[in-house]
Amino acid sequence: RDTSASHNRTFVVEVMGRNAGDIALWSGIAAGADQIIVPEEEFNIDEVVSNVRAGYAAGKHHQIIVLAEGVMSGDEFAKTMKAAGDDSDLRVTNLGHLLRGGSPTARDRVLASRMGAYAVQLLKEG
């Protein structure tokens, strides 16, 4: 977010999600993305470009679009946006599997422990 704002750019951030947009959705919400594109929902590239233009016209200095890889690659998405008339300074960042390497939060660890304990309980119950 800081980089896109300081350079007046539109960033397309490609994340994992070949068949499911959960990562794109949750990370997009957490990051305050302007648009989130997931494989479960059809999208119209003209609407995406229109939303980018509207954001800049309203005084925004940057745009962030989170894209699940299952929709199309970030580079392909950028080319599609340009072909649809987008004239913003567009950059693509592919986070891909980098997201898997993050350290778990305390909440993640507690949730994993609870799920493990519940799995053992279910095994005992048969």
LUMDOZA-330374 format. One record per atom (N, C-alpha, C): atom name; residue number from 1; x negated, y negated, z negated. Coordinates in nm, 2 decimals, decimal comma, m for minus. Atoms other than C-alpha are relative to their C-alpha. Layout:
site:CA&pos:NUM&east:X&north:Y&up:Z
...
This chain:
site:N&pos:1&east:m0,08&north:0,12&up:0,00
site:CA&pos:1&east:0,00&north:0,00&up:0,00
site:C&pos:1&east:m0,09&north:m0,13&up:0,00
site:N&pos:2&east:0,08&north:0,12&up:0,01
site:CA&pos:2&east:m0,27&north:m0,25&up:m0,09
site:C&pos:2&east:m0,08&north:m0,03&up:0,13
site:N&pos:3&east:0,07&north:0,02&up:m0,13
site:CA&pos:3&east:m0,47&north:m0,19&up:0,23
site:C&pos:3&east:0,09&north:m0,05&up:0,11
site:N&pos:4&east:m0,09&north:0,05&up:m0,10
site:CA&pos:4&east:m0,17&north:m0,23&up:0,45
site:C&pos:4&east:0,05&north:m0,14&up:m0,02
site:N&pos:5&east:m0,04&north:0,14&up:0,03
site:CA&pos:5&east:m0,06&north:m0,55&up:0,28
site:C&pos:5&east:m0,11&north:m0,10&up:0,03
site:N&pos:6&east:0,11&north:0,10&up:m0,02
site:CA&pos:6&east:m0,40&north:m0,71&up:0,29
site:C&pos:6&east:m0,04&north:m0,02&up:0,15
site:N&pos:7&east:0,03&north:0,01&up:m0,14
site:CA&pos:7&east:m0,43&north:m0,64&up:0,67
site:C&pos:7&east:0,12&north:m0,02&up:0,09
site:N&pos:8&east:m0,13&north:0,02&up:m0,08
site:CA&pos:8&east:m0,07&north:m0,70&up:0,78
site:C&pos:8&east:0,01&north:0,11&up:0,10
site:N&pos:9&east:0,00&north:m0,12&up:m0,09
site:CA&pos:9&east:m0,05&north:m0,35&up:0,92
site:C&pos:9&east:0,12&north:0,08&up:m0,03
site:N&pos:10&east:m0,09&north:m0,10&up:0,03
site:CA&pos:10&east:0,20&north:m0,08&up:0,96
site:C&pos:10&east:m0,08&north:0,13&up:m0,01
site:N&pos:11&east:0,07&north:m0,13&up:0,02
site:CA&pos:11&east:0,07&north:0,25&up:0,82
site:C&pos:11&east:0,10&north:0,11&up:0,02
site:N&pos:12&east:m0,08&north:m0,13&up:0,00
site:CA&pos:12&east:0,21&north:0,59&up:0,92
site:C&pos:12&east:m0,09&north:0,10&up:m0,08
site:N&pos:13&east:0,07&north:m0,09&up:0,08
site:CA&pos:13&east:0,11&north:0,83&up:0,65
site:C&pos:13&east:0,05&north:0,14&up:0,02
site:N&pos:14&east:m0,04&north:m0,13&up:m0,03
site:CA&pos:14&east:0,13&north:1,19&up:0,76
site:C&pos:14&east:m0,04&north:0,09&up:m0,12
site:N&pos:15&east:0,02&north:m0,09&up:0,11
site:CA&pos:15&east:0,17&north:1,44&up:0,48
site:C&pos:15&east:0,05&north:0,15&up:0,04
site:N&pos:16&east:m0,04&north:m0,14&up:m0,03
site:CA&pos:16&east:0,22&north:1,82&up:0,46
site:C&pos:16&east:0,15&north:0,01&up:0,00
site:N&pos:17&east:m0,14&north:m0,02&up:0,00
site:CA&pos:17&east:0,57&north:1,95&up:0,53
site:C&pos:17&east:0,04&north:0,05&up:0,14
site:N&pos:18&east:m0,04&north:m0,06&up:m0,13
site:CA&pos:18&east:0,60&north:2,17&up:0,84
site:C&pos:18&east:0,15&north:0,02&up:0,01
site:N&pos:19&east:m0,14&north:m0,03&up:m0,01
site:CA&pos:19&east:0,95&north:2,29&up:0,76
site:C&pos:19&east:0,08&north:m0,07&up:m0,11
site:N&pos:20&east:m0,08&north:0,06&up:0,10
site:CA&pos:20&east:1,05&north:2,09&up:0,46
site:C&pos:20&east:m0,07&north:m0,14&up:m0,03
site:N&pos:21&east:0,05&north:0,14&up:0,02
site:CA&pos:21&east:1,02&north:1,72&up:0,38
site:C&pos:21&east:m0,01&north:m0,04&up:m0,14
site:N&pos:22&east:0,01&north:0,03&up:0,15
site:CA&pos:22&east:1,00&north:1,74&up:0,00
site:C&pos:22&east:m0,11&north:m0,09&up:m0,03
site:N&pos:23&east:0,12&north:0,08&up:0,03
site:CA&pos:23&east:0,65&north:1,61&up:m0,02
site:C&pos:23&east:0,01&north:m0,14&up:0,06
site:N&pos:24&east:m0,02&north:0,13&up:m0,06
site:CA&pos:24&east:0,72&north:1,33&up:0,22
site:C&pos:24&east:0,10&north:m0,09&up:m0,07
site:N&pos:25&east:m0,11&north:0,08&up:0,07
site:CA&pos:25&east:1,04&north:1,23&up:0,04
site:C&pos:25&east:m0,05&north:m0,05&up:m0,13
site:N&pos:26&east:0,04&north:0,04&up:0,14
site:CA&pos:26&east:0,90&north:1,23&up:m0,31
site:C&pos:26&east:m0,11&north:m0,09&up:0,00
site:N&pos:27&east:0,12&north:0,09&up:m0,01
site:CA&pos:27&east:0,57&north:1,07&up:m0,22
site:C&pos:27&east:0,04&north:m0,14&up:0,06
site:N&pos:28&east:m0,05&north:0,13&up:m0,06
site:CA&pos:28&east:0,75&north:0,81&up:m0,01
site:C&pos:28&east:0,08&north:m0,08&up:m0,10
site:N&pos:29&east:m0,08&north:0,07&up:0,11
site:CA&pos:29&east:0,99&north:0,72&up:m0,29
site:C&pos:29&east:m0,10&north:m0,05&up:m0,10
site:N&pos:30&east:0,10&north:0,04&up:0,10
site:CA&pos:30&east:0,70&north:0,71&up:m0,54
site:C&pos:30&east:m0,08&north:m0,12&up:0,05
site:N&pos:31&east:0,09&north:0,11&up:m0,06
site:CA&pos:31&east:0,49&north:0,48&up:m0,31
site:C&pos:31&east:0,08&north:m0,12&up:0,05
site:N&pos:32&east:m0,08&north:0,11&up:m0,05
site:CA&pos:32&east:0,78&north:0,26&up:m0,21
site:C&pos:32&east:0,00&north:m0,02&up:0,15
site:N&pos:33&east:0,01&north:0,01&up:m0,14
site:CA&pos:33&east:0,76&north:0,35&up:0,15
site:C&pos:33&east:0,13&north:m0,07&up:0,06
site:N&pos:34&east:m0,11&north:0,07&up:m0,06
site:CA&pos:34&east:0,97&north:0,15&up:0,39
site:C&pos:34&east:0,09&north:0,09&up:0,08
site:N&pos:35&east:m0,08&north:m0,10&up:m0,07
site:CA&pos:35&east:1,08&north:0,45&up:0,59
site:C&pos:35&east:m0,07&north:0,14&up:m0,03
site:N&pos:36&east:0,05&north:m0,14&up:0,03
site:CA&pos:36&east:1,05&north:0,83&up:0,53
site:C&pos:36&east:0,06&north:0,09&up:0,11
site:N&pos:37&east:m0,05&north:m0,08&up:m0,11
site:CA&pos:37&east:1,08&north:1,07&up:0,82
site:C&pos:37&east:m0,03&north:0,15&up:m0,03
site:N&pos:38&east:0,01&north:m0,14&up:0,04
site:CA&pos:38&east:1,15&north:1,44&up:0,74
site:C&pos:38&east:0,06&north:0,09&up:0,10
site:N&pos:39&east:m0,05&north:m0,09&up:m0,10
site:CA&pos:39&east:1,22&north:1,75&up:0,95
site:C&pos:39&east:0,15&north:0,03&up:m0,02
site:N&pos:40&east:m0,14&north:m0,03&up:0,02
site:CA&pos:40&east:1,56&north:1,80&up:0,79
site:C&pos:40&east:0,10&north:m0,10&up:0,05
site:N&pos:41&east:m0,09&north:0,10&up:m0,05
site:CA&pos:41&east:1,70&north:1,48&up:0,93
site:C&pos:41&east:m0,05&north:m0,05&up:0,13
site:N&pos:42&east:0,03&north:0,05&up:m0,13
site:CA&pos:42&east:1,71&north:1,37&up:1,29
site:C&pos:42&east:m0,03&north:m0,15&up:m0,02
site:N&pos:43&east:0,02&north:0,14&up:0,00
site:CA&pos:43&east:1,57&north:1,02&up:1,35
site:C&pos:43&east:0,00&north:m0,05&up:0,14
site:N&pos:44&east:0,00&north:0,07&up:m0,13
site:CA&pos:44&east:1,59&north:0,77&up:1,63
site:C&pos:44&east:m0,12&north:m0,10&up:0,00
site:N&pos:45&east:0,13&north:0,08&up:0,00
site:CA&pos:45&east:1,25&north:0,61&up:1,72
site:C&pos:45&east:0,04&north:m0,15&up:0,02
site:N&pos:46&east:m0,04&north:0,14&up:m0,02
site:CA&pos:46&east:1,43&north:0,29&up:1,84
site:C&pos:46&east:0,04&north:m0,06&up:m0,13
site:N&pos:47&east:m0,04&north:0,06&up:0,13
site:CA&pos:47&east:1,58&north:0,25&up:1,49
site:C&pos:47&east:m0,12&north:m0,02&up:m0,09
site:N&pos:48&east:0,12&north:0,01&up:0,08
site:CA&pos:48&east:1,24&north:0,31&up:1,33
site:C&pos:48&east:m0,07&north:m0,13&up:0,04
site:N&pos:49&east:0,06&north:0,12&up:m0,05
site:CA&pos:49&east:1,09&north:0,04&up:1,55
site:C&pos:49&east:0,08&north:m0,13&up:m0,04
site:N&pos:50&east:m0,08&north:0,11&up:0,04
site:CA&pos:50&east:1,38&north:m0,19&up:1,48
site:C&pos:50&east:m0,01&north:m0,04&up:m0,15
site:N&pos:51&east:0,02&north:0,03&up:0,14
site:CA&pos:51&east:1,34&north:m0,15&up:1,11
site:C&pos:51&east:m0,13&north:m0,06&up:m0,03
site:N&pos:52&east:0,13&north:0,06&up:0,02
site:CA&pos:52&east:0,97&north:m0,23&up:1,13
site:C&pos:52&east:0,01&north:m0,15&up:0,04
site:N&pos:53&east:m0,01&north:0,14&up:m0,05
site:CA&pos:53&east:1,05&north:m0,55&up:1,33
site:C&pos:53&east:0,08&north:m0,08&up:m0,10
site:N&pos:54&east:m0,08&north:0,07&up:0,10
site:CA&pos:54&east:1,32&north:m0,64&up:1,08
site:C&pos:54&east:m0,07&north:m0,03&up:m0,13
site:N&pos:55&east:0,08&north:0,02&up:0,12
site:CA&pos:55&east:1,08&north:m0,60&up:0,79
site:C&pos:55&east:m0,09&north:m0,12&up:0,02
site:N&pos:56&east:0,09&north:0,11&up:m0,03
site:CA&pos:56&east:0,83&north:m0,83&up:0,95
site:C&pos:56&east:0,07&north:m0,13&up:0,01
site:N&pos:57&east:m0,08&north:0,12&up:m0,02
site:CA&pos:57&east:1,10&north:m1,08&up:1,05
site:C&pos:57&east:0,05&north:m0,05&up:m0,14
site:N&pos:58&east:m0,05&north:0,04&up:0,13
site:CA&pos:58&east:1,22&north:m1,08&up:0,69
site:C&pos:58&east:m0,12&north:m0,05&up:m0,09
site:N&pos:59&east:0,11&north:0,06&up:0,08
site:CA&pos:59&east:0,87&north:m1,19&up:0,57
site:C&pos:59&east:m0,09&north:0,11&up:m0,06
site:N&pos:60&east:0,09&north:m0,11&up:0,05
site:CA&pos:60&east:0,71&north:m0,85&up:0,48
site:C&pos:60&east:m0,13&north:m0,01&up:0,07
site:N&pos:61&east:0,13&north:0,01&up:m0,06
site:CA&pos:61&east:0,34&north:m0,84&up:0,54
site:C&pos:61&east:m0,06&north:0,13&up:0,03
site:N&pos:62&east:0,05&north:m0,13&up:m0,04
site:CA&pos:62&east:0,31&north:m0,47&up:0,58
site:C&pos:62&east:0,12&north:0,10&up:0,00
site:N&pos:63&east:m0,10&north:m0,11&up:0,00
site:CA&pos:63&east:0,51&north:m0,15&up:0,64
site:C&pos:63&east:m0,07&north:0,13&up:m0,02
site:N&pos:64&east:0,05&north:m0,14&up:0,02
site:CA&pos:64&east:0,46&north:0,21&up:0,52
site:C&pos:64&east:0,11&north:0,09&up:0,04
site:N&pos:65&east:m0,09&north:m0,11&up:m0,04
site:CA&pos:65&east:0,62&north:0,50&up:0,70
site:C&pos:65&east:m0,07&north:0,13&up:m0,04
site:N&pos:66&east:0,05&north:m0,13&up:0,04
site:CA&pos:66&east:0,57&north:0,84&up:0,54
site:C&pos:66&east:0,07&north:0,11&up:0,10
site:N&pos:67&east:m0,05&north:m0,09&up:m0,10
site:CA&pos:67&east:0,60&north:1,12&up:0,80
site:C&pos:67&east:m0,04&north:0,14&up:m0,04
site:N&pos:68&east:0,03&north:m0,15&up:0,02
site:CA&pos:68&east:0,62&north:1,50&up:0,73
site:C&pos:68&east:m0,05&north:0,05&up:0,13
site:N&pos:69&east:0,07&north:m0,06&up:m0,12
site:CA&pos:69&east:0,39&north:1,69&up:0,97
site:C&pos:69&east:0,09&north:0,08&up:0,09
site:N&pos:70&east:m0,09&north:m0,08&up:m0,08
site:CA&pos:70&east:0,68&north:1,91&up:1,08
site:C&pos:70&east:0,08&north:m0,08&up:0,10
site:N&pos:71&east:m0,07&north:0,08&up:m0,09
site:CA&pos:71&east:0,84&north:1,62&up:1,26
site:C&pos:71&east:m0,08&north:m0,01&up:0,13
site:N&pos:72&east:0,10&north:0,01&up:m0,10
site:CA&pos:72&east:0,54&north:1,55&up:1,48
site:C&pos:72&east:m0,13&north:m0,05&up:m0,06
site:N&pos:73&east:0,12&north:0,05&up:0,06
site:CA&pos:73&east:0,18&north:1,45&up:1,43
site:C&pos:73&east:0,00&north:m0,15&up:m0,02
site:N&pos:74&east:0,00&north:0,14&up:0,02
site:CA&pos:74&east:0,10&north:1,11&up:1,30
site:C&pos:74&east:m0,04&north:m0,08&up:0,13
site:N&pos:75&east:0,05&north:0,07&up:m0,13
site:CA&pos:75&east:m0,09&north:1,02&up:1,63
site:C&pos:75&east:0,11&north:0,00&up:0,10
site:N&pos:76&east:m0,11&north:m0,01&up:m0,10
site:CA&pos:76&east:0,20&north:1,15&up:1,84
site:C&pos:76&east:0,12&north:m0,10&up:m0,04
site:N&pos:77&east:m0,11&north:0,10&up:0,05
site:CA&pos:77&east:0,45&north:0,94&up:1,62
site:C&pos:77&east:m0,04&north:m0,14&up:0,04
site:N&pos:78&east:0,04&north:0,13&up:m0,03
site:CA&pos:78&east:0,24&north:0,63&up:1,67
site:C&pos:78&east:0,01&north:m0,03&up:0,15
site:N&pos:79&east:m0,02&north:0,02&up:m0,15
site:CA&pos:79&east:0,23&north:0,68&up:2,05
site:C&pos:79&east:0,15&north:m0,02&up:0,04
site:N&pos:80&east:m0,15&north:0,01&up:m0,03
site:CA&pos:80&east:0,61&north:0,73&up:2,05
site:C&pos:80&east:0,05&north:m0,14&up:m0,05
site:N&pos:81&east:m0,04&north:0,13&up:0,04
site:CA&pos:81&east:0,65&north:0,41&up:1,85
site:C&pos:81&east:m0,04&north:m0,11&up:0,10
site:N&pos:82&east:0,05&north:0,09&up:m0,10
site:CA&pos:82&east:0,43&north:0,22&up:2,09
site:C&pos:82&east:0,08&north:0,00&up:0,13
site:N&pos:83&east:m0,08&north:m0,02&up:m0,13
site:CA&pos:83&east:0,62&north:0,36&up:2,39
site:C&pos:83&east:0,14&north:m0,06&up:m0,02
site:N&pos:84&east:m0,14&north:0,06&up:0,03
site:CA&pos:84&east:0,95&north:0,24&up:2,22
site:C&pos:84&east:m0,01&north:m0,15&up:m0,02
site:N&pos:85&east:0,01&north:0,14&up:0,00
site:CA&pos:85&east:0,81&north:m0,11&up:2,21
site:C&pos:85&east:m0,05&north:m0,06&up:m0,13
site:N&pos:86&east:0,06&north:0,06&up:0,12
site:CA&pos:86&east:0,65&north:m0,14&up:1,87
site:C&pos:86&east:m0,13&north:m0,07&up:0,03
site:N&pos:87&east:0,12&north:0,07&up:m0,03
site:CA&pos:87&east:0,39&north:m0,41&up:1,88
site:C&pos:87&east:m0,08&north:m0,04&up:m0,13
site:N&pos:88&east:0,07&north:0,02&up:0,12
site:CA&pos:88&east:0,27&north:m0,40&up:1,52
site:C&pos:88&east:m0,14&north:0,06&up:0,00
site:N&pos:89&east:0,13&north:m0,06&up:0,01
site:CA&pos:89&east:m0,09&north:m0,33&up:1,42
site:C&pos:89&east:0,02&north:0,13&up:m0,08
site:N&pos:90&east:m0,04&north:m0,13&up:0,06
site:CA&pos:90&east:m0,03&north:0,04&up:1,36
site:C&pos:90&east:m0,12&north:0,09&up:m0,02
site:N&pos:91&east:0,10&north:m0,09&up:0,04
site:CA&pos:91&east:m0,26&north:0,28&up:1,18
site:C&pos:91&east:0,06&north:0,13&up:m0,05
site:N&pos:92&east:m0,04&north:m0,13&up:0,04
site:CA&pos:92&east:m0,23&north:0,65&up:1,11
site:C&pos:92&east:m0,10&north:0,05&up:m0,11
site:N&pos:93&east:0,08&north:m0,07&up:0,10
site:CA&pos:93&east:m0,35&north:0,82&up:0,79
site:C&pos:93&east:0,05&north:0,14&up:m0,02
site:N&pos:94&east:m0,05&north:m0,14&up:0,01
site:CA&pos:94&east:m0,33&north:1,20&up:0,77
site:C&pos:94&east:m0,05&north:0,05&up:m0,14
site:N&pos:95&east:0,04&north:m0,05&up:0,14
site:CA&pos:95&east:m0,33&north:1,31&up:0,40
site:C&pos:95&east:m0,01&north:0,15&up:0,01
site:N&pos:96&east:0,00&north:m0,15&up:m0,01
site:CA&pos:96&east:m0,25&north:1,67&up:0,50
site:C&pos:96&east:m0,02&north:0,07&up:m0,13
site:N&pos:97&east:0,03&north:m0,09&up:0,12
site:CA&pos:97&east:m0,40&north:1,92&up:0,26
site:C&pos:97&east:m0,07&north:m0,07&up:m0,11
site:N&pos:98&east:0,07&north:0,08&up:0,11
site:CA&pos:98&east:m0,58&north:1,65&up:0,06
site:C&pos:98&east:0,09&north:m0,01&up:m0,12
site:N&pos:99&east:m0,10&north:0,01&up:0,11
site:CA&pos:99&east:m0,26&north:1,64&up:m0,15
site:C&pos:99&east:m0,01&north:0,12&up:m0,09
site:N&pos:100&east:0,01&north:m0,12&up:0,08
site:CA&pos:100&east:m0,33&north:1,99&up:m0,27
site:C&pos:100&east:m0,11&north:m0,01&up:m0,10
site:N&pos:101&east:0,12&north:0,01&up:0,08
site:CA&pos:101&east:m0,66&north:1,89&up:m0,43
site:C&pos:101&east:0,01&north:m0,09&up:m0,12
site:N&pos:102&east:m0,02&north:0,10&up:0,11
site:CA&pos:102&east:m0,51&north:1,64&up:m0,68
site:C&pos:102&east:0,00&north:0,08&up:m0,13
site:N&pos:103&east:m0,01&north:m0,05&up:0,13
site:CA&pos:103&east:m0,54&north:1,70&up:m1,05
site:C&pos:103&east:0,14&north:0,00&up:m0,05
site:N&pos:104&east:m0,14&north:0,00&up:0,05
site:CA&pos:104&east:m0,21&north:1,80&up:m1,22
site:C&pos:104&east:0,01&north:m0,10&up:m0,12
site:N&pos:105&east:m0,02&north:0,09&up:0,11
site:CA&pos:105&east:m0,06&north:1,55&up:m1,46
site:C&pos:105&east:0,04&north:0,08&up:m0,12
site:N&pos:106&east:m0,04&north:m0,07&up:0,12
site:CA&pos:106&east:0,04&north:1,64&up:m1,81
site:C&pos:106&east:0,14&north:0,06&up:0,02
site:N&pos:107&east:m0,13&north:m0,05&up:m0,03
site:CA&pos:107&east:0,40&north:1,68&up:m1,69
site:C&pos:107&east:m0,01&north:0,12&up:0,09
site:N&pos:108&east:0,01&north:m0,12&up:m0,08
site:CA&pos:108&east:0,29&north:1,92&up:m1,42
site:C&pos:108&east:m0,05&north:0,12&up:m0,08
site:N&pos:109&east:0,05&north:m0,11&up:0,09
site:CA&pos:109&east:0,10&north:2,13&up:m1,68
site:C&pos:109&east:0,11&north:0,06&up:m0,09
site:N&pos:110&east:m0,11&north:m0,04&up:0,09
site:CA&pos:110&east:0,40&north:2,14&up:m1,92
site:C&pos:110&east:0,10&north:0,08&up:0,09
site:N&pos:111&east:m0,10&north:m0,06&up:m0,09
site:CA&pos:111&east:0,64&north:2,23&up:m1,63
site:C&pos:111&east:m0,06&north:0,14&up:0,04
site:N&pos:112&east:0,06&north:m0,13&up:m0,03
site:CA&pos:112&east:0,40&north:2,51&up:m1,52
site:C&pos:112&east:0,01&north:0,10&up:m0,11
site:N&pos:113&east:0,00&north:m0,08&up:0,12
site:CA&pos:113&east:0,38&north:2,65&up:m1,87
site:C&pos:113&east:0,14&north:0,05&up:m0,03
site:N&pos:114&east:m0,14&north:m0,04&up:0,02
site:CA&pos:114&east:0,76&north:2,65&up:m1,91
site:C&pos:114&east:0,05&north:0,10&up:0,10
site:N&pos:115&east:m0,04&north:m0,09&up:m0,10
site:CA&pos:115&east:0,81&north:2,82&up:m1,58
site:C&pos:115&east:m0,06&north:0,14&up:m0,02
site:N&pos:116&east:0,07&north:m0,13&up:0,02
site:CA&pos:116&east:0,55&north:3,09&up:m1,66
site:C&pos:116&east:0,07&north:0,07&up:m0,12
site:N&pos:117&east:m0,07&north:m0,06&up:0,11
site:CA&pos:117&east:0,72&north:3,15&up:m2,00
site:C&pos:117&east:0,14&north:0,05&up:0,04
site:N&pos:118&east:m0,13&north:m0,04&up:m0,05
site:CA&pos:118&east:1,06&north:3,17&up:m1,83
site:C&pos:118&east:m0,01&north:0,13&up:0,09
site:N&pos:119&east:0,02&north:m0,12&up:m0,09
site:CA&pos:119&east:0,92&north:3,42&up:m1,57
site:C&pos:119&east:m0,02&north:0,12&up:m0,09
site:N&pos:120&east:0,03&north:m0,11&up:0,09
site:CA&pos:120&east:0,79&north:3,64&up:m1,85
site:C&pos:120&east:0,13&north:0,05&up:m0,07
site:N&pos:121&east:m0,13&north:m0,03&up:0,06
site:CA&pos:121&east:1,13&north:3,62&up:m2,02
site:C&pos:121&east:0,09&north:0,08&up:0,09
site:N&pos:122&east:m0,08&north:m0,07&up:m0,09
site:CA&pos:122&east:1,31&north:3,73&up:m1,71
site:C&pos:122&east:m0,05&north:0,14&up:0,03
site:N&pos:123&east:0,06&north:m0,14&up:m0,02
site:CA&pos:123&east:1,07&north:4,02&up:m1,66
site:C&pos:123&east:0,03&north:0,09&up:m0,11
site:N&pos:124&east:m0,04&north:m0,08&up:0,12
site:CA&pos:124&east:1,14&north:4,14&up:m2,01
site:C&pos:124&east:0,14&north:0,04&up:0,00
site:N&pos:125&east:m0,14&north:m0,03&up:m0,01
site:CA&pos:125&east:1,51&north:4,12&up:m1,95
site:C&pos:125&east:0,03&north:0,10&up:0,11
site:N&pos:126&east:m0,02&north:m0,09&up:m0,11
site:CA&pos:126&east:1,47&north:4,33&up:m1,64
site:C&pos:126&east:0,07&north:m0,06&up:0,11
